């Protein structure tokens, strides 16, 4: 049914950008998760956002870099991915009532109109921090840019990121490999879809060769899709879009969102090309590392990363010749700076992702240690008579907490009842009366109540006390 624009007029309050974001998040497909929806393998439209948290989060202003791993970033990137994906075609693997209902809400004219309004608000909140992180080139000399990109390429090929090093050192290699594969599924398809979106248009006269290059990015992804499906199947996972939505890190969503943002904003064409070159370097550097982690943890051998291609130093030079040289010729020196800006922004997000994923893997692999730390911290607070801020929750059977992060270090202390705590698809962790665990700031987790009722407390742990233990 066509949308009556008058339905949106009450939301168009320039003094309340949060009102628009809340209205978008109120879509029934984005409602908080229920216990049977920890994964949504048959429904590509069911994407829980935790809309209740928007009552106290402010998307009306830019987010500082210090909060890039906190709750407003996670929920913001979830919502922004939904804005972008509403413009792409997703079909459920099998027909079903839940997918049909959520699909109707996901693709409704109202949702797309609200997404068009909420998207710029979310982009400003999530991406403005890059202005303060960017270090400009000293000159508009394309050769200076080439040297920087070549050096980065060499370094990426030589040095694995923290995440791969941590994954190789985990005790539970299967869990680590599975979680890394989930993160790959959160941004690799998005990155390739963004290239396909960027290819649309008529610009060959001004930038010859660019459209075939962009189309090849998407065509190669389509050709590799069976390898991708086989890889997920080997890990016991489904290829349905957003099947493991609750376990995508905000930084994994953010990497794909940045490319969608730059490809969708036609004024940022040079920036998108710079970000795309970074993505190609990233895939060449990390492809063999992903393959090694997946073989080690899951016993899987895959040709996916070979199919997607590798970027040698000579190949990088050829790529820059085909992209950067005609860009500078057509648009002048400013295009060099803008290409560099897109490259640098994608590089920053990749670095943030690497640290975030490394910390998540290390924490998830040491839950027993963090249970012990929780006991020690709890005892220290009680014996020392220390007062800390405390949140208490009383939840009923099957009540579920959609995965989230905290903006501070917290303990979870079960007073009575039982609950499942989870941070991966590989297993759930049982908690009963008296059990405790330490959840550091920004670590992704969720829970489900198993008993008729469960009462638990969350003391907030100051940074100094956290460091002490």
DRENLOFI-252811 format. One record per residue (C-alpha): x, y, z. Coordinates in steps of 0.02 Angstrom, whole numbers, padded with zeros to 5 digits, always signed. Example, Ala and Ser with C-alpha at 12.3 -4.5 7.8 and 13.67 -1.06 7.14 Angstrom:
BEGIN
+00615-00225+00390
+00684-00053+00357
// end
This chain:
BEGIN
+00000+00000+00000
+00072+00172-00045
+00128+00277+00102
+00031+00433+00146
+00168+00564+00178
+00055+00643+00309
+00089+00490+00418
+00270+00549+00436
+00237+00732+00472
+00224+00709+00661
+00400+00635+00658
+00484+00777+00564
+00541+00877+00714
+00716+00945+00678
+00739+00971+00864
+00712+00786+00900
+00816+00678+00782
+00799+00538+00910
+00613+00534+00875
+00646+00483+00695
+00773+00351+00748
+00652+00281+00877
+00512+00275+00749
+00624+00178+00630
+00680+00057+00767
+00498+00027+00818
+00475-00083+00663
+00409-00252+00719
+00552-00340+00629
+00674-00253+00746
+00586-00292+00911
+00685-00365+01056
+00729-00549+01038
+00629-00690+01114
+00704-00851+01179
+00679-00949+01017
+00759-00810+00914
+00939-00820+00971
+00975-00861+00789
+00861-00825+00640
+00924-00948+00510
+00761-00951+00411
+00719-00766+00422
+00832-00633+00343
+00721-00490+00405
+00716-00526+00593
+00850-00411+00664
+00829-00366+00849
+00891-00192+00893
+00846-00172+01081
+00733-00023+01043
+00696+00004+01229
+00876+00064+01252
+00843+00209+01133
+00749+00294+01275
+00917+00347+01350
+01036+00344+01200
+01061+00506+01103
+01083+00490+00916
+01057+00676+00888
+01241+00719+00905
+01407+00646+00845
+01480+00502+00945
+01658+00528+01011
+01790+00402+00963
+01801+00347+01146
+01626+00272+01128
+01657+00180+00965
+01643+00011+01053
+01498+00054+01167
+01311+00028+01160
+01258+00173+01050
+01385+00115+00919
+01322-00065+00922
+01138-00019+00911
+01175+00122+00788
+01265+00006+00668
+01125-00122+00685
+00997+00008+00636
+01104+00081+00497
+01132-00091+00420
+00944-00111+00417
+00928+00056+00327
+01049+00000+00192
+00983-00177+00176
+00803-00120+00151
+00862-00065-00022
+00928-00239-00066
+00836-00400-00106
+00840-00538+00025
+00732-00694+00014
+00704-00824+00152
+00773-00997+00113
+00603-01076+00148
+00431-00995+00155
+00357-00964+00326
+00234-00851+00415
+00364-00766+00527
+00476-00722+00379
+00327-00663+00277
+00266-00548+00416
+00439-00479+00456
+00479-00460+00270
+00322-00358+00243
+00373-00243+00386
+00556-00236+00328
+00514-00186+00149
+00363-00079+00189
+00354+00096+00116
+00347+00165+00293
+00507+00075+00344
+00599+00134+00188
+00540+00313+00212
+00589+00312+00395
+00755+00235+00347
+00787+00376+00225
+00758+00499+00368
+00851+00402+00502
+01000+00355+00393
+01084+00527+00390
+01057+00547+00578
+01141+00380+00611
+01281+00414+00487
+01319+00580+00572
+01320+00497+00743
+01428+00350+00691
+01549+00422+00563
+01585+00601+00620
+01720+00534+00736
+01825+00495+00583
+01856+00681+00557
+01960+00684+00716
+02052+00522+00675
+02104+00569+00499
+02284+00621+00461
+02287+00709+00291
+02418+00683+00157
+02556+00813+00154
+02526+00845-00032
+02411+00800-00174
+02551+00706-00262
+02479+00538-00318
+02650+00461-00294
+02650+00505-00109
+02483+00418-00093
+02549+00267-00187
+02697+00254-00069
+02585+00258+00084
+02468+00126+00015
+02611+00014-00041
+02691+00023+00131
+02525-00019+00213
+02502-00166+00094
+02674-00234+00135
+02644-00217+00321
+02474-00302+00313
+02545-00449+00217
+02688-00468+00342
+02599-00441+00507
+02442-00533+00565
+02320-00431+00665
+02289-00460+00850
+02129-00554+00816
+02215-00692+00718
+02353-00706+00847
+02227-00721+00989
+02121-00847+00892
+02273-00958+00867
+02308-00954+01055
+02132-00994+01118
+02092-01152+01213
+01928-01179+01121
+01984-01161+00940
+01815-01218+00874
+01722-01079+00964
+01850-00948+00910
+01848-01004+00728
+01658-01005+00725
+01647-00830+00799
+01773-00764+00673
+01672-00840+00532
+01517-00752+00597
+01609-00585+00592
+01665-00618+00414
+01483-00649+00367
+01436-00482+00445
+01546-00375+00332
+01611-00469+00179
+01441-00486+00091
+01403-00305+00136
+01569-00245+00064
+01536-00334-00101
+01356-00273-00108
+01419-00095-00084
+01532-00117-00235
+01385-00179-00337
+01282-00028-00283
+01425+00090-00329
+01436+00015-00504
+01263+00078-00553
+01262+00232-00663
+01342+00303-00821
+01516+00375-00792
+01630+00283-00914
+01681+00438-01011
+01746+00527-00856
+01820+00372-00773
+01851+00235-00901
+01873+00061-00833
+01795+00097-00663
+01626+00019-00697
+01694-00151-00756
+01807-00153-00602
+01662-00122-00484
+01552-00246-00574
+01691-00375-00563
+01696-00352-00375
+01514-00402-00363
+01523-00532-00502
+01669-00619-00415
+01569-00622-00254
+01420-00699-00343
+01535-00829-00423
+01611-00871-00253
+01444-00888-00167
+01440-01078-00173
+01612-01082-00090
+01543-00963+00041
+01389-01072+00070
+01496-01228+00082
+01611-01146+00208
+01467-01096+00321
+01387-01268+00303
+01551-01349+00355
+01542-01249+00516
+01360-01299+00543
+01298-01125+00494
+01170-01062+00369
+01204-00930+00235
+01041-00836+00265
+01074-00649+00280
+01077-00593+00462
+01054-00772+00523
+01171-00737+00670
+01126-00555+00690
+01141-00553+00880
+01322-00611+00872
+01389-00482+00750
+01507-00360+00833
+01466-00177+00806
+01635-00157+00722
+01596-00298+00600
+01435-00212+00551
+01527-00045+00549
+01654-00102+00421
+01518-00148+00299
+01416+00006+00342
+01558+00123+00300
+01570+00051+00124
+01380+00060+00104
+01384+00241+00164
+01518+00292+00041
+01444+00197-00106
+01268+00264-00075
+01323+00446-00062
+01366+00488-00242
+01460+00643-00186
+01586+00526-00103
+01638+00429-00257
+01826+00458-00235
+01814+00413-00050
+01724+00251-00094
+01860+00201-00216
+01991+00229-00082
+01893+00124+00042
+01871-00011-00090
+02059-00022-00121
+02081-00044+00067
+01952-00184+00064
+02047-00271-00075
+02210-00259+00023
+02120-00321+00178
+02050-00474+00089
+02221-00516+00015
+02307-00501+00183
+02178-00585+00294
+02110-00717+00175
+02250-00843+00209
+02238-00804+00396
+02053-00837+00399
+02085-00998+00305
+02215-01052+00433
+02101-01015+00582
+01956-01109+00502
+02062-01260+00461
+02138-01263+00635
+01976-01238+00730
+01849-01324+00618
+01950-01436+00505
+01885-01342+00353
+01980-01312+00194
+01904-01181+00081
+01938-01107-00088
+01836-00952-00048
+01983-00837-00019
+02072-00898-00176
+01914-00869-00276
+01900-00692-00212
+02078-00662-00269
+02241-00600-00199
+02321-00431-00223
+02508-00438-00256
+02618-00282-00255
+02612-00280-00446
+02425-00305-00440
+02409-00159-00319
+02506-00047-00437
+02394-00099-00581
+02239-00067-00475
+02298+00108-00428
+02338+00142-00611
+02161+00093-00661
+02074+00187-00520
+02178+00329-00452
+02265+00395-00608
+02107+00431-00710
+02020+00494-00553
+02155+00625-00526
+02152+00669-00711
+01964+00693-00711
+01939+00782-00544
+02107+00861-00504
+02218+00858-00349
+02071+00862-00229
+02022+00687-00287
+02189+00622-00222
+02152+00687-00048
+01976+00619-00053
+02034+00447-00112
+02158+00447+00032
+02021+00496+00154
+01914+00347+00105
+02064+00231+00117
+02113+00300+00288
+01937+00289+00358
+01922+00106+00305
+02093+00073+00380
+02038+00150+00545
+01883+00042+00553
+01985-00113+00513
+02103-00074+00656
+01959-00046+00775
+01881-00211+00721
+02044-00306+00747
+02062-00248+00927
+01877-00272+00966
+01875-00449+00897
+02037-00494+00985
+01968-00437+01153
+01803-00527+01125
+01891-00690+01080
+02006-00679+01230
+01864-00643+01352
+01750-00780+01282
+01892-00905+01294
+01924-00864+01477
+01750-00862+01553
+01807-00973+01698
+01943-00847+01740
+01815-00707+01735
+01701-00807+01851
+01846-00819+01973
+01882-00634+01956
+01699-00597+01990
+01707-00695+02152
+01862-00602+02208
+01792-00431+02161
+01626-00469+02248
+01716-00525+02405
+01827-00369+02402
+01675-00255+02388
+01586-00342+02532
+01736-00354+02649
+01791-00176+02617
+01616-00102+02633
+01633-00019+02462
+01475+00056+02388
+01456+00036+02200
+01313+00075+02083
+01201-00077+02061
+01063-00129+01940
+00943-00268+01990
+00834-00369+01871
+00690-00486+01905
+00645-00584+01749
+00522-00723+01710
+00538-00889+01620
+00609-00875+01443
+00633-00687+01459
+00778-00646+01346
+00905-00507+01343
+00949-00465+01162
+01138-00466+01146
+01218-00303+01196
+01372-00222+01270
+01391-00119+01428
+01471+00052+01438
+01562+00002+01596
+01632-00153+01680
+01498-00254+01768
+01474-00410+01871
+01325-00523+01842
+01273-00604+02008
+01127-00726+02013
+01031-00715+02178
+00903-00850+02136
+00843-00944+01983
+00935-01006+01830
+00984-00926+01667
+01083-00961+01510
+01219-00837+01466
+01287-00838+01288
+01414-00754+01175
+01427-00878+01031
+01323-01004+00934
+01435-01146+00991
+01373-01161+01170
+01278-01079+01312
+01342-01055+01489
+01228-01108+01633
+01213-00993+01785
+01122-01034+01946
+01103-00966+02122
+01264-00885+02183
+01352-00889+02014
+01447-00735+01957
+01544-00676+01806
+01641-00519+01761
+01590-00436+01597
+01717-00305+01542
+01660-00149+01451
+01607-00176+01269
+01600-00367+01274
+01452-00437+01176
+01335-00554+01271
+01152-00599+01301
+01050-00707+01418
+00890-00809+01434
+00798-00855+01596
+00773-01042+01621
+00679-01045+01786
+00505-00980+01828
+00588-00820+01888
+00767-00760+01902
+00836-00619+02009
+01010-00556+01970
+01115-00403+02008
+01241-00305+01907
+01364-00205+02013
+01458-00076+01909
+01646-00094+01934
+01753+00064+01928
+01902+00060+01811
+02029+00067+01952
+01951-00085+02038
+01943-00178+01872
+02128-00147+01844
+02166-00203+02022
+02096-00376+01983
// end
